[in-house]
Amino acid sequence: MRWSFFGTFAAGSILASTTPGCGSSTSSPGGASPGTDAASSGSMSEGGGSGNGSQTPPTGATAVAAWLATGAYKKWHCETATHSARSPSPHSVDRVCSNDVIANNATGSAPWPQGAAAVKELYTATTDTTPDGYAVYLKTQADSASGANWYFYGALTAGGANVDGMGNDATVMATCTSCHVAAGSDAAHTPSPGGRDEVYTPVH
């Protein structure tokens, strides 16, 4: 997701600059080509597994912020470390956690089942230990409907909710859906194995 409100913070969605509202980045963790590093490709995780915390984030900014504060998502399938944004993402630094629905279907090719969800911790630098913000996305129906049936939330911790709504909301469409809809559409938009259906990096 590209967050236009980040400005010089350079956070955003993962899509090439050829897509309206999206930026680009050519770096990936450790300087490796996108998808070649196991820890950064979404193939490795720490924690995770069925029954470890809530597998379904709530919707609505207030509820999501409270849920994030519980740290329940940290018991999902999370990347082992923060990393520089992998191409074509214009994020600065992030770490992705996928719930069981994504992790259990990560090696497939079909659209994600309803309930697929992920949390992206957003950082300014790889040396930071506390996120500056979060992105949360949840598939609310079996049919993605070109992103309309995904819920997106994005906020800087100090600034409150900046994105909060379904994928067909005008603001969400401009900052999130228009980018995520291309996940898995071609090699340039598949930075991690298994990326598809609004999800660029499935962690398992």
Beta strands, then each sheet from edge to edge (+ up, - down):
strand 1: 77-78
strand 2: 83-84
strand 3: 93-98
strand 4: 117-123
strand 5: 133-139
strand 6: 150-156
strand 7: 160-166
sheet 1: 1+ 3- 2+
sheet 2: 1+ 3- 4+ 5- 6+ 7-
end
